[in-house]
Amino acid sequence: MHLELTPEAILAQLGYNQNEQNIQKVKKILSNTPNIEAFLPHLPSFADALAVEKGYIALSNSKDYFKIKCDADSSAANEEAFHELVKHWSDKYKLQLQRVVGKNTYYIIGHN
């Protein structure tokens, strides 16, 4: 079975309102992120796994990428687990990530 996530379905999975601005943002992200369609079926389960470590996937306000983020008020142990989880998923699903220096934030910039 092939799961195709439309921009509307992606917004619903990530907890966003389905308005025209957000739909257009998702479309920009999808067109800007090489081979992301290969990872999209795994996006909901990745978001669920991140939630355990107080992390989440969001639409970036400043770049046309999905953003992986951990809340700033997390404990050091939680932050370490968050980074290990992101690395595990990145390795497993061949994600190209860009980490924001000094923050618990990554951009999904591509898929190999």
DSSP file (Angstrom, degrees, kcal/mol; ACC not computed):
  #  RESIDUE AA STRUCTURE BP1 BP2  ACC     N-H-->O    O-->H-N    N-H-->O    O-->H-N    TCO  KAPPA ALPHA  PHI   PSI    X-CA   Y-CA   Z-CA
    1    1 A M              0   0    0      0, 0.0     2,-0.5     0, 0.0     0, 0.0   0.000 360.0 360.0 360.0 133.2    0.0    0.0    0.0
    2    2 A H        -     0   0    0      2,-0.0     2,-0.6     0, 0.0     0, 0.0  -0.880 360.0-153.7-103.9 126.3    1.3    3.4   -1.0
    3    3 A L        -     0   0    0     -2,-0.5     2,-0.6     2,-0.0     0, 0.0  -0.885   9.2-168.4-101.5 116.8    0.6    6.3    1.3
    4    4 A E        -     0   0    0     -2,-0.6     2,-0.7    36,-0.1     5,-0.1  -0.922   8.1-153.3-107.2 121.8    0.6    9.7   -0.4
    5    5 A L        -     0   0    0     -2,-0.6    35,-0.1    32,-0.1    -2,-0.0  -0.839   8.0-157.1 -97.8 116.6    0.5   12.7    1.8
    6    6 A T     >  -     0   0    0     -2,-0.7     4,-2.7     1,-0.1     5,-0.2  -0.392  36.3-101.3 -78.4 164.4   -1.1   15.8    0.3
    7    7 A P  H  > S+     0   0    0      0, 0.0     4,-2.4     0, 0.0     5,-0.2   0.891 126.4  51.8 -53.9 -38.6   -0.2   19.2    1.7
    8    8 A E  H  > S+     0   0    0      2,-0.2     4,-2.1     1,-0.2     5,-0.1   0.904 109.9  47.7 -65.2 -41.2   -3.5   19.2    3.6
    9    9 A A  H  > S+     0   0    0      2,-0.2     4,-2.5     1,-0.2    -1,-0.2   0.885 110.7  52.0 -67.3 -38.4   -2.7   15.8    5.1
   10   10 A I  H  X S+     0   0    0     -4,-2.7     4,-2.0     2,-0.2    -2,-0.2   0.934 109.4  49.8 -62.8 -45.5    0.8   16.9    6.1
   11   11 A L  H  X>S+     0   0    0     -4,-2.4     5,-2.8    -5,-0.2     4,-0.7   0.915 111.1  49.2 -59.3 -42.9   -0.6   20.0    7.8
   12   12 A A  H ><5S+     0   0    0     -4,-2.1     3,-0.9     1,-0.2    -1,-0.2   0.920 110.0  51.1 -62.9 -43.4   -3.1   17.8    9.7
   13   13 A Q  H 3<5S+     0   0    0     -4,-2.5    -1,-0.2     1,-0.2    -2,-0.2   0.841 113.7  44.7 -62.4 -33.7   -0.4   15.4   10.8
   14   14 A L  H 3<5S-     0   0    0     -4,-2.0    -1,-0.2    -5,-0.2    -2,-0.2   0.461 117.1-111.4 -92.9  -1.6    1.8   18.3   12.1
   15   15 A G  T <<5 +     0   0    0     -3,-0.9     2,-0.2    -4,-0.7    -3,-0.2   0.731  68.1 140.5  83.0  22.9   -1.1   20.0   13.8
   16   16 A Y      < -     0   0    0     -5,-2.8    -1,-0.3    -6,-0.2     2,-0.2  -0.636  57.6-102.6 -96.7 155.6   -1.4   23.1   11.6
   17   17 A N        -     0   0    0     -2,-0.2     2,-1.4     1,-0.1     5,-0.1  -0.490  32.0-123.8 -68.9 144.9   -4.5   24.9   10.3
   18   18 A Q        +     0   0    0     -2,-0.2     2,-0.2     4,-0.1    -1,-0.1  -0.618  58.0 140.5 -94.6  76.9   -5.3   24.0    6.7
   19   19 A N     >  -     0   0    0     -2,-1.4     4,-2.4     1,-0.1     5,-0.2  -0.702  66.5-102.2-111.9 169.7   -5.4   27.5    5.3
   20   20 A E  H  > S+     0   0    0     -2,-0.2     4,-2.5     1,-0.2     5,-0.2   0.864 119.0  54.5 -61.4 -38.4   -4.1   28.7    1.9
   21   21 A Q  H  > S+     0   0    0      1,-0.2     4,-1.9     2,-0.2    -1,-0.2   0.930 112.1  43.3 -62.1 -45.8   -0.9   30.2    3.4
   22   22 A N  H  > S+     0   0    0      2,-0.2     4,-2.4     1,-0.2    -2,-0.2   0.878 112.4  53.0 -69.0 -37.4    0.1   27.0    5.1
   23   23 A I  H  X S+     0   0    0     -4,-2.4     4,-2.1     1,-0.2    -2,-0.2   0.926 110.9  47.1 -62.2 -44.1   -0.8   24.9    2.0
   24   24 A Q  H  X S+     0   0    0     -4,-2.5     4,-2.2    -5,-0.2    -1,-0.2   0.875 110.0  53.8 -65.4 -36.9    1.4   27.1   -0.1
   25   25 A K  H  X S+     0   0    0     -4,-1.9     4,-2.4     2,-0.2    -2,-0.2   0.925 109.0  48.2 -62.8 -44.7    4.2   26.9    2.5
   26   26 A V  H  X S+     0   0    0     -4,-2.4     4,-2.9     1,-0.2     5,-0.2   0.910 109.9  52.5 -62.8 -41.6    4.1   23.1    2.4
   27   27 A K  H  X S+     0   0    0     -4,-2.1     4,-2.1     1,-0.2    -1,-0.2   0.902 110.0  48.5 -61.0 -40.9    4.1   23.1   -1.4
   28   28 A K  H  X S+     0   0    0     -4,-2.2     4,-1.8     2,-0.2    -2,-0.2   0.916 111.7  49.9 -64.0 -43.0    7.3   25.3   -1.4
   29   29 A I  H  X S+     0   0    0     -4,-2.4     4,-1.4     1,-0.2    -2,-0.2   0.934 111.0  49.1 -60.9 -46.4    8.9   23.0    1.1
   30   30 A L  H  < S+     0   0    0     -4,-2.9     6,-0.3     1,-0.2    -1,-0.2   0.886 114.6  44.2 -62.5 -39.6    8.1   19.9   -1.0
   31   31 A S  H  < S+     0   0    0     -4,-2.1    -1,-0.2    -5,-0.2    -2,-0.2   0.746 115.6  48.9 -77.5 -21.4    9.5   21.6   -4.1
   32   32 A N  H  < S+     0   0    0     -4,-1.8    -2,-0.2    -5,-0.2    -1,-0.2   0.622  97.2  75.0 -90.9 -15.2   12.6   22.9   -2.3
   33   33 A T  S >< S-     0   0    0     -4,-1.4     3,-1.7    -3,-0.2     4,-0.2  -0.861  84.5-127.4-107.7 106.7   13.6   19.6   -0.6
   34   34 A P  T 3  S-     0   0    0      0, 0.0    77,-1.6     0, 0.0    -2,-0.1  -0.234  83.7  -9.9 -56.9 131.1   15.2   17.1   -3.0
   35   35 A N  T >  S+     0   0    0     75,-0.2     3,-1.6     1,-0.1     4,-0.4   0.637  84.7 141.5  59.4  20.4   13.7   13.6   -2.9
   36   36 A I  G X>  +     0   0    0     -3,-1.7     4,-1.6    -6,-0.3     3,-1.5   0.778  57.9  74.2 -63.8 -25.2   11.5   14.4    0.2
   37   37 A E  G 34 S+     0   0    0      1,-0.3    -1,-0.3    -4,-0.2   -32,-0.1   0.791  88.7  60.7 -59.8 -26.2    8.6   12.4   -1.3
   38   38 A A  G <4 S+     0   0    0     -3,-1.6    -1,-0.3     1,-0.2    -2,-0.2   0.769 111.5  38.9 -70.4 -24.8   10.5    9.2   -0.5
   39   39 A F  T X> S+     0   0    0     -3,-1.5     3,-2.4    -4,-0.4     4,-0.6   0.682  90.6  90.0 -96.5 -20.9   10.5   10.2    3.2
   40   40 A L  G >< S+     0   0    0     -4,-1.6     3,-1.3     1,-0.3    -2,-0.1   0.810  80.1  59.6 -51.6 -39.2    6.9   11.6    3.5
   41   41 A P  G 34 S+     0   0    0      0, 0.0     4,-0.3     0, 0.0    -1,-0.3   0.767 108.4  47.7 -62.0 -20.2    5.2    8.3    4.3
   42   42 A H  G <> S+     0   0    0     -3,-2.4     4,-2.3     1,-0.2     5,-0.2   0.521  86.1  92.1 -94.8  -7.6    7.5    8.2    7.4
   43   43 A L  H <X S+     0   0    0     -3,-1.3     4,-2.5    -4,-0.6     5,-0.2   0.899  84.0  49.9 -57.1 -46.5    6.8   11.8    8.5
   44   44 A P  H  > S+     0   0    0      0, 0.0     4,-2.0     0, 0.0    -1,-0.2   0.915 113.1  45.6 -62.1 -41.3    3.9   11.0   10.8
   45   45 A S  H  > S+     0   0    0     -4,-0.3     4,-2.2     2,-0.2    -2,-0.2   0.850 112.1  52.2 -71.6 -31.6    5.8    8.2   12.7
   46   46 A F  H  X S+     0   0    0     -4,-2.3     4,-2.5     2,-0.2    -1,-0.2   0.920 109.0  50.3 -65.7 -43.5    8.8   10.4   13.0
   47   47 A A  H  X S+     0   0    0     -4,-2.5     4,-1.7    -5,-0.2    -2,-0.2   0.901 110.7  49.9 -60.5 -40.8    6.7   13.2   14.5
   48   48 A D  H  X S+     0   0    0     -4,-2.0     4,-0.8     1,-0.2    -1,-0.2   0.909 110.9  48.9 -64.0 -42.4    5.2   10.7   17.0
   49   49 A A  H >X S+     0   0    0     -4,-2.2     3,-0.6     1,-0.2     4,-0.6   0.893 110.1  51.5 -65.4 -39.6    8.7    9.4   18.0
   50   50 A L  H ><>S+     0   0    0     -4,-2.5     5,-2.9     1,-0.2     3,-1.3   0.854  98.5  65.8 -65.0 -34.9    9.9   13.0   18.5
   51   51 A A  H ><5S+     0   0    0     -4,-1.7     3,-1.7     1,-0.3    -1,-0.2   0.818  91.2  63.5 -59.2 -31.8    7.0   13.8   20.7
   52   52 A V  H <<5S+     0   0    0     -4,-0.8    -1,-0.3    -3,-0.6    -2,-0.2   0.845 108.9  41.0 -60.1 -34.1    8.3   11.4   23.3
   53   53 A E  T <<5S-     0   0    0     -3,-1.3    -1,-0.3    -4,-0.6    -2,-0.2   0.092 124.8-102.0-101.2  20.8   11.4   13.6   23.7
   54   54 A K  T < 5S+     0   0    0     -3,-1.7    17,-2.0     1,-0.2    -3,-0.2   0.803  83.9 129.6  61.2  31.3    9.4   16.8   23.5
   55   55 A G  E   < +A   70   0A   0     -5,-2.9     2,-0.3    15,-0.2    15,-0.2  -0.662  32.9 178.8-108.2 168.3   10.4   17.3   19.9
   56   56 A Y  E     -A   69   0A   0     13,-2.4    13,-2.7    -2,-0.2     2,-0.5  -0.983  29.8-113.6-160.5 165.5    8.3   18.1   16.9
   57   57 A I  E     +A   68   0A   0     -2,-0.3     2,-0.3    11,-0.2    11,-0.2  -0.924  42.1 171.8-107.1 133.7    8.4   18.7   13.2
   58   58 A A  E     -A   67   0A   0      9,-3.1     9,-3.2    -2,-0.5     2,-0.5  -0.852  39.4-100.3-135.2 168.3    7.3   22.2   12.1
   59   59 A L  E     -A   66   0A   0     -2,-0.3     2,-0.2     7,-0.2     7,-0.2  -0.821  45.7-122.9 -86.3 128.3    7.1   24.5    9.1
   60   60 A S        -     0   0    0      5,-1.8     5,-0.1    -2,-0.5    47,-0.0  -0.520  13.5-156.3 -73.4 138.4   10.1   26.9    9.2
   61   61 A N  S    S+     0   0    0     -2,-0.2    -1,-0.1     1,-0.1     3,-0.1   0.762  93.4  38.0 -80.1 -26.7    9.2   30.5    9.2
   62   62 A S  S    S+     0   0    0      1,-0.1     2,-0.3     3,-0.1    -1,-0.1   0.681 119.9  34.1-101.6 -20.1   12.5   31.6    7.8
   63   63 A K  S    S-     0   0    0      2,-0.2     2,-1.5     0, 0.0    -3,-0.2  -0.930  79.5-113.0-134.8 157.5   13.4   28.8    5.3
   64   64 A D  S    S+     0   0    0     -2,-0.3     2,-0.3   -36,-0.1   -32,-0.1  -0.449  84.0  94.6 -89.2  63.3   11.4   26.6    2.9
   65   65 A Y  S    S-     0   0    0     -2,-1.5    -5,-1.8    -5,-0.1     2,-0.3  -0.952  81.9 -99.7-142.1 159.6   12.2   23.4    4.8
   66   66 A F  E     -AB  59 108A   0     42,-0.6    42,-2.4    -2,-0.3     2,-0.4  -0.635  41.5-144.2 -74.6 144.9   10.6   21.2    7.5
   67   67 A K  E     -AB  58 107A   0     -9,-3.2    -9,-3.1    -2,-0.3     2,-0.5  -0.937   8.2-154.3-116.6 135.5   12.2   22.0   10.9
   68   68 A I  E     +AB  57 106A   0     38,-3.2    38,-2.6    -2,-0.4     2,-0.3  -0.945  28.8 172.9-106.0 126.0   12.9   19.4   13.6
   69   69 A K  E     -AB  56 105A   0    -13,-2.7   -13,-2.4    -2,-0.5     2,-0.4  -0.970  28.6-152.5-141.0 149.4   12.9   21.1   17.0
   70   70 A C  E     -A   55   0A   0     34,-1.8    34,-0.3    -2,-0.3   -15,-0.2  -0.973  40.7-100.4-118.6 135.8   13.1   20.3   20.7
   71   71 A D    >   -     0   0    0    -17,-2.0     3,-1.4    -2,-0.4   -16,-0.0  -0.241  26.6-128.6 -56.7 140.0   11.6   22.6   23.3
   72   72 A A  T 3  S+     0   0    0      1,-0.3    -1,-0.1     7,-0.0     7,-0.1   0.728 102.9  63.3 -64.7 -24.3   14.1   24.9   24.9
   73   73 A D  T 3  S+     0   0    0      2,-0.0    -1,-0.3     0, 0.0    -2,-0.1   0.263  77.5 121.6 -88.3  14.9   13.0   24.0   28.5
   74   74 A S    <   -     0   0    0     -3,-1.4   -20,-0.0     1,-0.1     2,-0.0  -0.384  67.7-105.9 -74.7 154.7   13.9   20.3   28.1
   75   75 A S     >  -     0   0    0      1,-0.1     4,-2.6    -2,-0.1     5,-0.2  -0.302  29.3-108.4 -74.0 164.1   16.4   18.7   30.4
   76   76 A A  H  > S+     0   0    0      1,-0.2     4,-2.3     2,-0.2     5,-0.2   0.893 121.9  50.9 -60.4 -40.9   20.0   17.9   29.3
   77   77 A A  H  > S+     0   0    0      1,-0.2     4,-2.2     2,-0.2    -1,-0.2   0.898 110.9  49.1 -64.1 -39.6   19.1   14.1   29.3
   78   78 A N  H  > S+     0   0    0      2,-0.2     4,-2.5     1,-0.2    -2,-0.2   0.903 109.8  51.3 -66.0 -41.6   16.1   14.9   27.1
   79   79 A E  H  X S+     0   0    0     -4,-2.6     4,-2.5     2,-0.2    -2,-0.2   0.913 109.8  49.7 -62.1 -42.6   18.1   17.0   24.7
   80   80 A E  H  X S+     0   0    0     -4,-2.3     4,-2.3     1,-0.2    -2,-0.2   0.926 111.9  47.9 -62.1 -45.0   20.7   14.2   24.4
   81   81 A A  H  X S+     0   0    0     -4,-2.2     4,-2.4     1,-0.2    -1,-0.2   0.884 110.2  53.6 -63.2 -38.3   17.9   11.7   23.7
   82   82 A F  H  X S+     0   0    0     -4,-2.5     4,-2.5     2,-0.2    -2,-0.2   0.947 110.0  46.0 -60.1 -50.1   16.4   14.1   21.2
   83   83 A H  H  X S+     0   0    0     -4,-2.5     4,-2.3     1,-0.2    -2,-0.2   0.877 112.8  50.6 -64.0 -37.8   19.7   14.4   19.2
   84   84 A E  H  X S+     0   0    0     -4,-2.3     4,-2.5     2,-0.2    -1,-0.2   0.901 110.6  49.5 -65.1 -40.4   20.2   10.7   19.3
   85   85 A L  H  X S+     0   0    0     -4,-2.4     4,-2.5     2,-0.2     5,-0.2   0.921 110.8  49.0 -64.5 -44.1   16.7   10.1   18.0
   86   86 A V  H  X S+     0   0    0     -4,-2.5     4,-2.6     1,-0.2    -2,-0.2   0.919 112.4  48.7 -61.7 -43.4   17.2   12.6   15.2
   87   87 A K  H  X S+     0   0    0     -4,-2.3     4,-2.8     2,-0.2     5,-0.2   0.918 110.2  51.8 -62.3 -43.3   20.5   11.0   14.2
   88   88 A H  H  X S+     0   0    0     -4,-2.5     4,-2.9     1,-0.2    -2,-0.2   0.944 114.0  42.4 -58.7 -49.6   18.9    7.5   14.2
   89   89 A W  H  X S+     0   0    0     -4,-2.5     4,-2.6     2,-0.2     6,-0.3   0.883 113.3  53.4 -66.5 -37.6   16.1    8.6   11.9
   90   90 A S  H  X>S+     0   0    0     -4,-2.6     5,-1.8    -5,-0.2     4,-0.6   0.928 114.4  41.1 -62.2 -45.4   18.5   10.6    9.7
   91   91 A D  H ><5S+     0   0    0     -4,-2.8     3,-0.5     3,-0.2    -2,-0.2   0.932 116.6  48.7 -67.0 -46.5   20.7    7.5    9.3
   92   92 A K  H 3<5S+     0   0    0     -4,-2.9    -2,-0.2    -5,-0.2    -1,-0.2   0.894 123.7  29.8 -63.3 -42.3   17.9    5.1    8.9
   93   93 A Y  H 3<5S-     0   0    0     -4,-2.6    -1,-0.2    -5,-0.2    -2,-0.2   0.261 106.6-118.9-107.1  11.6   16.0    7.1    6.3
   94   94 A K  T <<5 +     0   0    0     -4,-0.6    18,-3.0    -3,-0.5     2,-0.3   0.893  48.4 174.1  56.1  47.3   19.0    8.9    4.7
   95   95 A L  E   < -C  111   0A   0     -5,-1.8     2,-0.7    -6,-0.3    16,-0.3  -0.641  29.8-138.0 -84.5 141.3   17.9   12.4    5.5
   96   96 A Q  E     -C  110   0A   0     14,-3.3    13,-2.5    -2,-0.3    14,-1.1  -0.902  31.9-175.2 -96.3 118.4   20.1   15.3    4.8
   97   97 A L  E     -C  108   0A   0     -2,-0.7     2,-0.4    11,-0.2    11,-0.2  -0.813  23.0-155.7-116.1 154.7   19.9   17.6    7.8
   98   98 A Q  E     -C  107   0A   0      9,-1.9     9,-2.3    -2,-0.3     2,-0.3  -0.979  18.9-146.7-126.8 117.4   21.3   21.0    8.7
   99   99 A R  E     -C  106   0A   0     -2,-0.4     2,-0.6     7,-0.2     7,-0.2  -0.645  13.7-127.1 -86.7 139.8   21.7   21.7   12.3
  100  100 A V    >   -     0   0    0      5,-2.7     3,-2.0    -2,-0.3     5,-0.5  -0.765  37.2-110.8 -83.3 121.5   21.2   25.3   13.6
  101  101 A V  T 3  S+     0   0    0     -2,-0.6     3,-0.1     1,-0.3    -1,-0.1  -0.274  95.9   5.8 -59.3 129.8   24.4   26.1   15.6
  102  102 A G  T 3  S+     0   0    0      1,-0.2     2,-0.3     3,-0.0    -1,-0.3   0.540 114.9  90.7  78.1   7.6   23.7   26.4   19.4
  103  103 A K  S <  S-     0   0    0     -3,-2.0     2,-1.1     2,-0.2    -1,-0.2  -0.899  82.4-118.1-132.5 161.7   20.1   25.3   19.1
  104  104 A N  S    S+     0   0    0     -2,-0.3   -34,-1.8   -34,-0.3     2,-0.4  -0.426  80.1 112.1 -90.8  56.9   18.1   22.0   19.3
  105  105 A T  E     +B   69   0A   0     -2,-1.1    -5,-2.7    -5,-0.5     2,-0.3  -0.992  41.0 179.7-138.5 138.4   16.9   22.6   15.8
  106  106 A Y  E     -BC  68  99A   0    -38,-2.6   -38,-3.2    -2,-0.4     2,-0.4  -0.967  18.2-141.7-132.5 149.9   17.5   20.9   12.4
  107  107 A Y  E     -BC  67  98A   0     -9,-2.3    -9,-1.9    -2,-0.3     2,-1.0  -0.931  17.0-133.6-106.7 138.3   16.3   21.5    8.9
  108  108 A I  E     +BC  66  97A   0    -42,-2.4   -42,-0.6    -2,-0.4   -11,-0.2  -0.819  34.6 168.9 -86.9 104.9   15.4   18.6    6.6
  109  109 A I  E     -     0   0A   0    -13,-2.5     2,-0.3    -2,-1.0   -12,-0.2   0.490  55.3 -27.1-101.1  -4.3   17.2   19.8    3.5
  110  110 A G  E     - C   0  96A   0    -14,-1.1   -14,-3.3   -77,-0.2     2,-0.4  -0.969  49.3-118.2 173.4 175.6   17.0   16.6    1.4
  111  111 A H  E       C   0  95A   0    -77,-1.6   -16,-0.2    -2,-0.3   -17,-0.1  -0.998 360.0 360.0-137.3 131.2   16.8   12.9    1.2
  112  112 A N              0   0    0    -18,-3.0   -17,-0.1    -2,-0.4   -18,-0.1   0.471 360.0 360.0 -81.2 360.0   19.4   10.6   -0.4
